Amino acid sequence: MRMYDLIEEKKRGGALSDREIAYMIQGFTGGEIPDYQMAAMLMAIYFQGMNDDEITAMTMEMARSGDMADLSAIEGIKVDKHSTGGVGDKTTLIIGPIVAACGVKVAKMSGRGLGHTGGTIDKLESIPGFSTSIPREEFFDIVNRTGIAVVGQSGNMVPADKKLYALRDVTATVDSIPLIASSVMSKKLAAGSDGIVLDVKTGSGAFMKTLEDSIRLAQKMVVIGTGAGRKCCALITDMDVPLGYAIGNAMEVQESIEVLKGQGPDDLREVALELAANMLYMAEKGTIKECRAMAEAAIKDGSALKALIRMAEGQGGDASYIEDPEKLPRAAFSYEVKGDCRGTVTHMDTEAVGIASVMLGAGRSRKEDVIDPGAGILLKKKYSDQVEAGEVLAVLYASDEKLFQEAAEKLKEAYTIEQKTPAKKKLVYARVTKDGVERY
C-alpha cells in the first residue's frame, strides 16, 4: 500500500477503506508518512469530503492512536460536553457543577484556548492554586468524592489529532467538516464518557459561520458518537454574539459564579441550562423538561455553587475566590472604548472581539504564548442594544497600557451601529440526534 495511491483515490473523489485509513493514520502518527503527503491528503479531503463510514473509521483510528481513558473506576453514568469553541463561552464552569449537583458524575478533560477562542483549562487556572494536571487515580477519586473534576488532556491522548491539527493549521484545512468532526470526536471517544453532548456554535465567532454548515457538522459528529456506542446529541447554539459580557479568563470565572448564584447574563444562563438539561437527559434522569427543572433547582437551592466549590477544593484551588469572586485577578490598567454615533448595535463581528481579547493578553496566538489571567474585555453593549454617541461600548483590561490602542481599534471595528432595529436572534437553533434534526 502506498500513500501516493490513497491521495490519488481521494483526489478523484473515491472513498477510502477502513484498512487504507488505518494505514494512513498509523503511518502519519508513527512518522512513516511525511508531512507533505498528509498535507496533500488533507487538501483532497477538504475539496472532496468523506462519507460517514470514512469519517467514523478515521475518528476511531485517531482515538486509538494513544491512551484511551477507562472511567469504569468512577461510579455511575459519566456524561461529557464539548463545545466547538467561541468567545465568552464559559458554559463548562456552569453546567459541570449543575450536573454534578443533580447526581451525575462529570469526569471532564478540557483544552486550552488558541486563537480567538478561549479554553476551559485557562479559565480554571485563574483560580489560585487550581491544578488541572492530576494523576489518573487522583482524578477518579476526586470525581467519586465530589461528583466533578476537570483536567487537561493527557500528553499521550490522541497523538494523531495533535499532529494532524498542527498540519491543518498551516495548510488552510482547519474548516473542513470531516476533519473537524473526526478531531473533536476522537478526543471525546478517547476520554471515555458514556454520553456526549455537543455544543456546536454557529455565527461570526464560530468555525461554522452558517446554520446549515453547523447542522451538517453536528450530524456527522452524532453519527460518529452513536456509531461508537455512545449516547450522543448536539445543540446548535448562537455564536454570532459573544456569550455573556465577560471575555477573559478570570472575568469569565466571575461571570460563571454569578450565574450559579442565580444572577448573571440571561443569554449565558439560558444556554447553560439547555446544555445541562441535555446532559442530565443523557444520564437518564428524566425527560428534557424534567431535567431542565432539575438544573434550575440546582441553581436556586445553591447546590450547583457548592459543587463548584467542592471541585475547586478537590483540585487544590482556593475556594475563597469562588465565595468572593471580586478577589480574582484583574489586570492593573483599564481603557474605555466609546461609540462614535447614536443608534442600535445591529451586528457584532464576534471573532474580531475574540481577537481583541487576545491582543490584550487574554488568549494565545501561538501555543507557547503566556496568558494574563486578569486581562480581557467587559462588554457594556451587545447586539440590539441602543447606543448614544460617546457612550461606552466596552472596557478593556490589560497589564500593559501599550496594548490598548490596537485592541481598541479592533474591538471598535467589530461593532456595527445603525439607525434601525435588528431582528431578534435565537440562542438555541436546533437539536440534533441520531433520529434527526429538531429546529427551534
C-alpha positions as CSV (number, residue, x, y, z in Angstrom):
1,M,0.0,0.0,0.0
2,R,1.3,3.5,-0.9
3,M,0.2,6.9,0.4
4,Y,0.5,8.2,-3.2
5,D,-2.3,5.9,-4.4
6,L,-4.5,6.9,-1.5
7,I,-4.0,10.6,-2.3
8,E,-4.8,9.8,-6.0
9,E,-8.0,8.0,-5.0
10,K,-9.3,10.7,-2.7
11,K,-8.3,13.5,-5.2
12,R,-10.6,11.9,-7.7
13,G,-13.5,11.7,-5.1
14,G,-13.1,8.0,-4.2
15,A,-13.8,6.5,-0.8
16,L,-11.0,5.0,1.3
17,S,-11.5,1.7,3.0
18,D,-11.1,1.1,6.8
19,R,-7.8,-0.6,6.1
20,E,-6.5,2.3,4.0
21,I,-7.5,4.8,6.6
22,A,-5.7,2.7,9.3
23,Y,-2.6,2.6,7.2
24,M,-2.7,6.4,6.7
25,I,-3.3,7.4,10.3
26,Q,-0.9,4.9,11.8
27,G,1.8,5.8,9.2
28,F,1.5,9.5,9.8
29,T,1.4,9.3,13.6
30,G,4.4,7.0,13.5
31,G,6.4,9.2,11.2
32,E,6.5,6.9,8.2
33,I,4.2,9.1,6.1
34,P,5.8,12.6,5.6
35,D,4.0,15.9,6.2
36,Y,3.9,16.8,2.5
37,Q,1.9,13.7,1.6
38,M,-0.5,14.1,4.5
39,A,-0.9,17.8,3.6
40,A,-1.9,16.7,0.1
41,M,-4.4,14.2,1.5
42,L,-5.9,16.9,3.8
43,M,-6.4,19.2,0.9
44,A,-8.0,16.4,-1.1
45,I,-10.4,15.7,1.8
46,Y,-11.1,19.4,2.1
47,F,-12.3,19.5,-1.5
48,Q,-13.8,16.0,-2.0
49,G,-15.1,15.3,1.5
50,M,-15.6,11.9,3.2
51,N,-18.6,9.7,3.7
52,D,-19.9,8.7,7.1
53,D,-18.0,5.3,7.0
54,E,-14.7,7.1,6.2
55,I,-15.2,9.7,8.9
56,T,-16.1,7.1,11.5
57,A,-13.1,4.9,10.6
58,M,-10.7,7.8,10.7
59,T,-12.1,9.0,14.1
60,M,-11.8,5.6,15.7
61,E,-8.2,5.2,14.3
62,M,-7.3,8.6,15.7
63,A,-8.9,7.8,19.1
64,R,-6.9,4.6,19.3
65,S,-3.6,6.3,18.4
66,G,-2.8,6.9,22.1
67,D,-4.2,6.4,25.6
68,M,-7.9,5.5,25.9
69,A,-9.4,6.6,29.2
70,D,-11.1,3.8,31.2
71,L,-13.6,5.5,33.5
72,S,-15.0,2.3,35.0
73,A,-13.5,3.2,38.3
74,I,-15.9,6.1,38.5
75,E,-19.4,5.2,39.8
76,G,-22.5,5.7,37.6
77,I,-23.1,7.1,34.2
78,K,-20.5,9.6,33.1
79,V,-21.6,12.4,30.7
80,D,-19.3,14.9,28.9
81,K,-19.9,18.1,27.0
82,H,-17.8,19.6,24.2
83,S,-18.1,23.0,22.6
84,T,-16.7,23.7,19.1
85,G,-15.4,27.0,20.5
86,G,-16.4,30.6,20.8
87,V,-16.0,33.9,22.5
88,G,-17.1,34.2,26.1
89,D,-18.1,30.5,26.1
90,K,-17.7,29.6,29.8
91,T,-20.6,27.2,30.0
92,T,-18.5,24.2,31.3
93,L,-17.9,26.2,34.5
94,I,-21.7,26.4,35.0
95,I,-23.1,23.1,33.6
96,G,-20.5,20.8,35.1
97,P,-21.4,21.9,38.7
98,I,-25.1,21.8,37.9
99,V,-25.0,18.3,36.5
100,A,-22.8,17.1,39.4
101,A,-25.3,18.6,41.9
102,C,-28.0,16.6,40.2
103,G,-26.2,13.3,40.9
104,V,-24.4,12.7,37.6
105,K,-20.6,12.3,37.5
106,V,-18.7,14.7,35.4
107,A,-15.1,13.5,34.6
108,K,-14.1,16.1,32.0
109,M,-10.9,16.5,30.0
110,S,-10.6,20.0,28.5
111,G,-8.2,22.0,26.4
112,R,-6.5,25.4,26.4
113,G,-7.5,28.4,24.3
114,L,-5.9,29.1,20.9
115,G,-6.6,31.9,18.5
116,H,-9.8,33.8,19.2
117,T,-11.5,31.0,21.2
118,G,-11.0,30.6,25.0
119,G,-10.1,27.4,26.8
120,T,-11.7,25.9,30.0
121,I,-8.3,25.0,31.5
122,D,-7.0,28.5,31.2
123,K,-10.2,29.8,32.9
124,L,-9.9,27.4,35.8
125,E,-6.2,28.1,36.3
126,S,-7.1,31.7,37.0
127,I,-8.3,30.4,40.4
128,P,-5.2,30.5,42.6
129,G,-3.9,27.0,43.4
130,F,-6.3,25.2,41.0
131,S,-4.5,22.3,39.4
132,T,-5.5,20.7,36.1
133,S,-2.6,18.3,35.9
134,I,-3.7,15.5,38.2
135,P,-2.7,11.8,38.2
136,R,-5.4,9.5,36.9
137,E,-6.1,7.7,40.2
138,E,-6.5,11.1,42.0
139,F,-8.7,12.3,39.2
140,F,-11.0,9.3,39.6
141,D,-11.0,9.8,43.4
142,I,-12.0,13.5,43.1
143,V,-14.9,12.7,40.8
144,N,-16.1,9.9,43.1
145,R,-15.9,12.2,46.2
146,T,-17.1,15.5,44.7
147,G,-19.0,14.5,41.6
148,I,-16.8,16.5,39.3
149,A,-13.3,17.2,38.1
150,V,-11.9,19.0,35.1
151,V,-8.4,18.2,33.9
152,G,-6.1,18.9,30.9
153,Q,-5.9,16.2,28.3
154,S,-3.3,13.5,28.7
155,G,0.0,14.1,26.9
156,N,-0.4,10.8,25.1
157,M,-4.1,11.1,24.3
158,V,-4.9,11.2,20.6
159,P,-1.4,12.0,19.3
160,A,-2.7,11.5,15.8
161,D,-5.0,14.5,16.2
162,K,-2.2,16.7,17.6
163,K,-0.1,16.0,14.6
164,L,-3.0,16.4,12.1
165,Y,-4.3,19.6,13.7
166,A,-0.8,21.2,13.6
167,L,-0.6,20.4,9.9
168,R,-4.2,21.6,9.2
169,D,-3.4,24.8,11.0
170,V,-0.7,25.7,8.4
171,T,-2.3,24.3,5.3
172,A,-5.7,26.2,5.5
173,T,-7.6,23.0,6.0
174,V,-9.0,23.7,9.5
175,D,-12.5,24.5,8.4
176,S,-13.4,21.1,6.9
177,I,-16.4,19.4,8.3
178,P,-15.0,15.8,8.1
179,L,-11.7,16.9,9.7
180,I,-13.4,19.0,12.4
181,A,-15.8,16.1,13.2
182,S,-13.0,13.5,13.4
183,S,-10.8,15.8,15.5
184,V,-13.5,16.6,18.1
185,M,-14.9,13.1,18.4
186,S,-11.6,11.3,18.5
187,K,-10.8,13.2,21.7
188,K,-14.3,12.7,23.1
189,L,-14.2,8.9,22.5
190,A,-10.8,8.6,23.9
191,A,-11.9,10.5,27.1
192,G,-14.2,7.6,27.9
193,S,-17.6,9.1,28.9
194,D,-20.8,7.2,28.4
195,G,-22.8,10.1,27.0
196,I,-21.7,13.1,25.0
197,V,-23.5,16.4,24.5
198,L,-22.0,18.6,21.7
199,D,-22.4,22.3,21.7
200,V,-22.0,23.3,18.1
201,K,-21.6,27.0,17.7
202,T,-22.8,29.0,14.7
203,G,-22.2,32.6,13.6
204,S,-19.4,35.1,13.2
205,G,-17.4,33.9,16.3
206,A,-17.7,30.2,15.3
207,F,-15.7,27.9,13.0
208,M,-19.0,27.2,11.2
209,K,-20.4,30.6,10.1
210,T,-23.8,29.4,8.8
211,L,-26.6,27.4,10.5
212,E,-26.7,24.8,7.7
213,D,-22.9,24.1,8.0
214,S,-23.3,23.9,11.8
215,I,-26.1,21.4,11.5
216,R,-24.1,19.3,9.0
217,L,-21.1,19.2,11.3
218,A,-23.4,18.2,14.3
219,Q,-24.9,15.4,12.2
220,K,-21.5,14.0,11.3
221,M,-20.4,14.1,15.0
222,V,-23.6,12.5,16.2
223,V,-23.2,9.7,13.6
224,I,-19.7,9.0,14.9
225,G,-20.7,9.1,18.6
226,T,-23.7,6.7,18.2
227,G,-21.7,4.5,15.8
228,A,-19.1,4.1,18.6
229,G,-21.8,3.0,21.0
230,R,-22.1,6.3,23.0
231,K,-25.2,8.2,23.7
232,C,-24.8,11.4,21.7
233,C,-26.7,14.6,20.8
234,A,-25.9,18.1,19.7
235,L,-27.3,21.6,20.3
236,I,-26.7,24.3,17.7
237,T,-26.2,27.5,19.7
238,D,-25.6,31.1,18.7
239,M,-22.0,32.5,18.5
240,D,-22.9,35.5,16.3
241,V,-22.8,37.5,19.6
242,P,-20.3,36.8,22.4
243,L,-21.9,34.7,25.2
244,G,-22.3,36.8,28.3
245,Y,-20.5,40.1,28.8
246,A,-17.1,38.9,30.1
247,I,-14.3,37.8,27.8
248,G,-11.1,36.8,29.6
249,N,-10.2,34.1,31.9
250,A,-10.7,35.4,35.5
251,M,-13.6,37.6,34.4
252,E,-15.4,34.6,32.8
253,V,-14.9,32.6,36.0
254,Q,-16.5,35.5,37.9
255,E,-19.4,35.7,35.5
256,S,-20.0,31.9,35.8
257,I,-20.1,32.2,39.5
258,E,-22.7,34.9,39.2
259,V,-24.9,32.6,37.1
260,L,-24.5,29.8,39.7
261,K,-25.7,32.3,42.3
262,G,-28.9,32.9,40.3
263,Q,-27.7,36.1,38.7
264,G,-25.5,36.8,35.6
265,P,-26.5,37.4,32.0
266,D,-29.7,35.9,30.7
267,D,-28.1,34.5,27.4
268,L,-25.4,32.7,29.3
269,R,-27.8,31.3,31.8
270,E,-30.2,30.1,29.1
271,V,-27.6,28.3,27.0
272,A,-26.1,26.7,30.1
273,L,-29.5,25.4,31.3
274,E,-30.3,23.9,27.9
275,L,-26.9,22.1,27.8
276,A,-27.2,20.9,31.4
277,A,-30.7,19.6,30.7
278,N,-29.4,17.5,27.8
279,M,-26.5,16.1,29.8
280,L,-29.0,15.0,32.5
281,Y,-31.2,13.5,29.9
282,M,-28.2,11.5,28.5
283,A,-27.8,10.2,32.1
284,E,-31.4,9.1,32.1
285,K,-32.5,11.5,34.8
286,G,-35.9,12.1,33.1
287,T,-37.4,14.0,30.2
288,I,-35.7,17.1,28.8
289,K,-38.4,19.2,30.5
290,E,-37.9,17.4,33.9
291,C,-34.1,17.7,33.5
292,R,-34.3,21.4,32.8
293,A,-36.3,21.8,36.0
294,M,-33.7,19.9,37.9
295,A,-31.0,22.1,36.6
296,E,-32.9,25.3,37.5
297,A,-33.4,23.9,41.0
298,A,-29.7,23.2,41.5
299,I,-29.0,26.9,40.9
300,K,-31.9,28.0,43.1
301,D,-31.0,25.9,46.1
302,G,-27.3,26.7,45.9
303,S,-26.2,23.0,45.4
304,A,-24.6,23.8,42.0
305,L,-22.4,26.5,43.5
306,K,-21.4,24.1,46.3
307,A,-20.4,21.6,43.7
308,L,-18.1,24.2,42.1
309,I,-16.5,24.9,45.5
310,R,-16.0,21.1,46.1
311,M,-14.3,20.7,42.7
312,A,-12.0,23.7,43.3
313,E,-11.0,22.4,46.8
314,G,-10.6,18.9,45.4
315,Q,-8.2,20.2,42.8
316,G,-6.2,22.4,45.2
317,G,-7.9,25.7,44.4
318,D,-8.6,28.4,46.9
319,A,-12.4,28.3,47.3
320,S,-12.4,31.8,48.9
321,Y,-12.1,33.1,45.4
322,I,-15.4,31.4,44.5
323,E,-17.1,32.6,47.6
324,D,-15.8,36.2,46.9
325,P,-15.0,36.4,43.1
326,E,-14.1,40.1,43.4
327,K,-10.7,38.7,44.6
328,L,-10.0,37.0,41.3
329,P,-7.1,38.5,39.2
330,R,-7.9,41.7,37.3
331,A,-5.3,43.5,35.1
332,A,-3.9,46.8,36.5
333,F,-5.0,49.0,33.7
334,S,-8.4,49.7,32.0
335,Y,-9.5,51.6,28.9
336,E,-13.0,52.6,27.8
337,V,-14.0,52.1,24.2
338,K,-16.7,54.5,23.2
339,G,-19.1,54.7,20.3
340,D,-19.0,57.5,17.7
341,C,-22.7,57.7,16.9
342,R,-26.2,57.2,18.1
343,G,-28.1,54.1,17.0
344,T,-28.5,50.4,17.7
345,V,-26.0,47.6,17.6
346,T,-27.1,45.6,14.5
347,H,-24.1,43.3,14.2
348,M,-21.0,42.1,16.1
349,D,-18.1,40.5,14.5
350,T,-17.6,38.1,17.3
351,E,-14.3,36.7,16.0
352,A,-12.9,40.2,16.0
353,V,-14.0,40.6,19.6
354,G,-12.1,37.5,20.5
355,I,-9.0,38.6,18.6
356,A,-9.1,41.9,20.5
357,S,-9.1,40.0,23.8
358,V,-6.0,38.0,22.6
359,M,-4.3,41.3,21.8
360,L,-4.7,42.3,25.5
361,G,-3.1,39.1,26.7
362,A,-6.2,37.1,27.5
363,G,-5.5,34.4,24.8
364,R,-2.9,32.9,22.6
365,S,-1.8,33.5,19.0
366,R,0.7,30.6,19.4
367,K,0.7,27.6,21.7
368,E,3.7,28.8,23.6
369,D,2.2,32.2,24.5
370,V,1.7,33.0,28.2
371,I,-1.8,34.1,29.2
372,D,-2.6,37.0,31.5
373,P,-5.5,35.7,33.7
374,G,-6.7,39.2,34.6
375,A,-6.7,40.6,31.0
376,G,-9.8,40.8,28.8
377,I,-12.9,42.7,27.8
378,L,-16.1,43.6,29.7
379,L,-18.8,44.4,27.2
380,K,-21.2,47.1,28.0
381,K,-23.2,47.0,24.8
382,K,-24.2,44.0,22.7
383,Y,-26.4,43.1,19.8
384,S,-29.7,45.0,19.7
385,D,-28.6,47.5,22.5
386,Q,-29.1,51.2,21.9
387,V,-26.1,53.4,22.0
388,E,-25.6,57.1,22.4
389,A,-22.7,59.0,20.8
390,G,-19.8,58.8,23.2
391,E,-21.3,56.0,25.3
392,V,-19.0,53.2,26.5
393,L,-19.2,50.0,24.3
394,A,-16.7,48.0,26.4
395,V,-14.0,48.3,28.9
396,L,-10.6,46.7,28.1
397,Y,-8.2,45.3,30.8
398,A,-4.5,44.7,30.3
399,S,-1.3,44.7,32.3
400,D,0.4,47.0,29.8
401,E,-1.2,50.2,28.6
402,K,0.6,49.9,25.3
403,L,-1.7,47.1,24.3
404,F,-4.9,49.2,24.3
405,Q,-4.7,51.2,21.1
406,E,-4.7,48.3,18.6
407,A,-7.1,46.2,20.6
408,A,-9.5,49.2,20.9
409,E,-9.4,49.7,17.2
410,K,-10.1,46.0,16.6
411,L,-13.0,46.0,19.0
412,K,-14.5,49.1,17.6
413,E,-14.4,47.6,14.1
414,A,-16.4,44.7,15.5
415,Y,-19.5,46.8,16.1
416,T,-22.0,47.9,13.5
417,I,-24.2,50.7,14.8
418,E,-27.2,51.7,12.6
419,Q,-30.4,53.6,12.7
420,K,-32.7,50.5,12.6
421,T,-34.0,47.7,14.7
422,P,-32.3,44.4,14.2
423,A,-34.1,41.1,14.0
424,K,-34.3,39.1,17.2
425,K,-31.8,36.2,17.4
426,K,-32.3,32.7,18.9
427,L,-29.8,31.3,21.4
428,V,-30.5,27.7,20.5
429,Y,-31.4,26.9,16.9
430,A,-31.7,23.2,16.8
431,R,-31.1,19.8,18.5
432,V,-29.5,17.0,16.5
433,T,-29.9,13.3,17.5
434,K,-29.5,10.0,15.7
435,D,-33.2,10.3,14.8
436,G,-32.9,13.7,13.0
437,V,-32.8,17.5,13.4
438,E,-35.3,19.3,15.6
439,R,-35.3,23.0,14.7
440,Y,-36.4,25.6,17.3
